[in-house]
């Protein structure tokens, strides 16, 4: 067997081990395994594996609230993803990976209180998902990821007092999840996300003043009707959202 094949087998084994360790909650052990895997990936010049490893490591740091380490790792992942896209700009999987990384970086920056910087990353992720949905409009994975990014972006805009733009984004989120629910009406994650978006839109409209009260009322009435249809209480929405993460 050639040396390159041996390296690739070792790399796959290391990545699989790291995923298993993460699932078991052995995060420190997973980080050790990922360090070895990155070394193997770089020796094999496997940029796609390097990206995936960095993405996983960033997620571990984020979970552990090690925001500085997570940010540094996500930035390296974005660099690796950019290399992949330069070589293969039409690859939708690479585009999706990049969109997810940018969105996660936005979440991280928002958690750190660096809100203007978070806007930039949410916007970049949004542009990627606009492209992906134009290429594959029926892709539920792309649609769901786009909805999650936009929802987090809208929350940030609301925090910044940009209510009009936040309402525009939330309307897009609602449209995305309504289309997802058309095909999978029993999906609890979609139900929770749509209920949250409807509630946020109603509150966002109220923040803009009395002139938006009628529109806000329509949004909240739609929420109550939706919650009644699916028997969703506020507590259940929280539980469903947690299960969908």
C-alpha positions in Angstrom: 0.0 0.0 0.0 1.3 3.5 -0.9 2.4 5.9 1.8 -0.3 8.4 0.8 -3.0 5.8 1.2 -1.7 4.8 4.6 -1.8 8.5 5.6 -5.4 8.9 4.3 -6.6 5.8 6.2 -4.9 7.1 9.4 -6.5 10.5 8.9 -10.0 9.0 8.4 -9.6 6.9 11.5 -8.5 9.9 13.6 -11.4 12.0 12.4 -13.9 9.2 13.2 -12.3 8.8 16.6 -12.7 12.5 17.3 -16.3 12.5 16.3 -17.0 9.6 18.6 -15.2 11.3 21.5 -17.3 14.5 20.9 -20.5 12.5 21.0 -19.4 10.9 24.3 -18.6 14.3 25.8 -14.8 13.6 25.9 -13.9 17.0 24.5 -10.3 17.2 25.9 -9.6 13.8 24.3 -11.2 14.9 21.1 -9.0 18.0 20.9 -5.9 15.8 21.3 -7.2 13.5 18.5 -8.0 16.5 16.3 -4.4 17.9 16.7 -3.0 14.6 15.4 -5.6 14.5 12.6 -4.6 18.0 11.5 -1.0 17.0 11.4 -1.9 14.0 9.2 -4.2 16.2 7.0 -1.5 18.8 6.4 1.1 16.1 5.5 -1.4 14.6 3.1 -2.2 18.1 1.7 -5.9 17.4 2.3 -7.3 20.9 2.6 -10.9 19.7 2.8 -9.9 17.5 5.9 -8.0 20.4 7.4 -11.1 22.6 7.1 -13.4 20.0 8.7 -10.9 19.4 11.6 -10.7 23.2 12.3 -14.5 23.5 12.1 -14.9 20.7 14.7 -12.2 22.2 17.0 -13.8 25.6 16.8 -17.1 24.0 17.8 -15.5 22.4 20.9 -13.9 25.6 22.0 -17.3 27.4 21.5 -19.1 24.7 23.6 -16.5 25.2 26.4 -17.0 29.0 26.2 -13.4 29.5 25.1 -14.3 32.3 22.8 -10.9 33.6 21.9 -9.6 30.1 21.0 -12.9 29.4 19.1 -12.6 32.7 17.1 -9.0 32.0 16.2 -9.9 28.5 15.0 -12.9 29.6 13.0 -10.8 32.2 11.2 -8.3 29.5 10.2 -11.2 27.4 9.0 -12.5 30.3 6.9 -9.0 30.6 5.4 -9.0 26.9 4.6 -12.5 27.1 3.2 -11.5 30.0 1.0 -8.7 27.9 -0.5 -11.2 25.1 -1.3 -13.6 27.6 -3.0 -10.8 29.1 -5.1 -10.0 25.7 -6.5 -13.7 24.7 -6.9 -16.1 27.7 -6.6 -19.1 25.7 -7.9 -18.9 23.1 -5.2 -22.1 23.5 -3.2 -20.9 21.4 -0.3 -17.9 23.7 0.2 -20.2 26.7 -0.1 -22.5 25.2 2.6 -19.5 24.5 4.9 -18.4 28.1 4.4 -21.8 29.5 5.1 -22.1 27.5 8.3 -18.6 28.6 9.5 -19.4 32.3 8.8 -22.7 32.0 10.7 -21.1 30.2 13.6 -18.5 33.0 13.7 -21.2 35.5 13.8 -22.8 33.7 16.8 -19.4 33.6 18.5 -18.8 37.3 18.0 -22.3 38.2 19.3 -21.6 36.1 22.4 -18.4 38.1 22.9 -20.3 41.4 22.6 -18.6 42.3 19.3 -21.9 43.0 17.6 -20.8 45.2 14.6 -18.3 42.5 13.6 -21.0 39.8 14.0 -23.1 41.7 11.5 -20.4 41.3 8.8 -20.2 37.5 9.3 -24.0 37.0 9.3 -24.2 39.1 6.1 -21.5 37.0 4.4 -23.3 33.8 5.4 -26.6 35.2 4.1 -25.1 35.9 0.7 -23.8 32.4 0.5 -27.2 30.9 1.3 -28.9 33.2 -1.2 -26.5 31.7 -3.8 -27.1 28.1 -2.6 -30.9 28.4 -2.6 -30.8 29.9 -6.1 -28.8 26.8 -7.2 -30.9 24.3 -5.3 -34.2 25.9 -4.0 -35.7 22.6 -2.8 -32.7 21.7 -0.6 -34.1 21.4 2.9 -30.6 21.5 4.5 -29.7 24.7 2.8 -33.1 26.3 3.6 -32.9 25.3 7.3 -29.3 26.6 7.6 -30.3 29.9 5.9 -33.2 30.2 8.3 -31.1 29.7 11.4 -28.5 32.2 10.2 -31.2 34.8 9.4 -32.9 34.3 12.7 -29.7 34.9 14.7 -29.0 37.9 12.5 -32.4 39.3 13.2 -31.9 38.9 16.9 -28.7 40.9 16.6 -30.3 43.6 14.5 -33.0 44.0 17.2 -30.4 44.3 19.9 -28.8 47.1 17.8 -32.1 48.9 17.4 -32.3 48.2 13.7 -35.9 47.2 13.9 -37.0 47.8 10.3 -34.2 45.7 8.9 -34.8 43.0 11.6 -38.4 42.8 10.6 -37.5 42.4 7.0 -35.1 39.5 7.9 -37.7 37.8 10.1 -40.2 37.9 7.3 -37.7 36.0 5.2 -37.2 33.5 8.1 -40.9 32.9 8.3 -41.1 32.3 4.6 -38.3 29.8 4.7 -39.8 27.8 7.6 -43.3 27.9 6.1 -41.9 26.2 3.0 -40.0 23.6 5.1 -43.2 22.8 7.0 -45.2 22.3 3.8 -43.1 19.2 3.2 -42.6 18.2 6.8 -45.4 19.5 8.9 -44.6 17.3 11.8 -41.0 18.4 12.1 -40.7 19.8 15.7 -37.6 21.8 14.9 -39.3 23.7 12.1 -42.4 24.2 14.2 -40.3 25.8 17.0 -38.3 28.0 14.7 -41.4 29.3 12.9 -43.2 30.0 16.2 -40.2 31.9 17.5 -39.8 33.9 14.3 -43.5 34.9 14.3 -43.2 36.0 17.9 -40.0 38.0 17.2 -41.6 39.6 14.2 -44.6 40.8 16.2 -42.4 42.2 19.0 -40.1 43.8 16.4 -43.0 45.5 14.7 -44.3 46.8 18.0 -40.9 48.4 18.7 -41.3 50.5 15.5 -44.2 52.4 16.9 -48.1 52.6 16.8 -48.2 52.8 13.0 -47.0 49.2 12.8 -49.5 47.9 15.4 -52.0 46.4 12.9 -49.2 44.5 11.2 -47.8 43.3 14.5 -51.3 42.2 15.5 -51.6 40.1 12.3 -48.2 38.4 13.1 -49.2 37.6 16.7 -52.6 36.3 15.6 -50.9 34.1 13.1 -48.6 32.9 15.9 -51.6 32.0 18.2 -53.3 30.2 15.4 -50.1 28.3 14.6 -49.6 27.4 18.2 -53.1 26.2 18.6 -52.9 24.0 15.4 -49.7 22.3 16.7 -50.6 22.5 20.5 -47.5 24.5 21.2 -47.0 26.1 24.6 -44.2 28.6 25.2 -42.4 25.9 27.3 -42.9 23.3 24.5 -41.4 25.8 22.0 -38.3 26.1 24.1 -38.0 22.3 24.4 -38.5 21.8 20.7 -35.9 24.4 19.9 -33.4 22.8 22.2 -34.1 19.4 20.6 -33.5 20.8 17.1 -30.1 22.2 17.9 
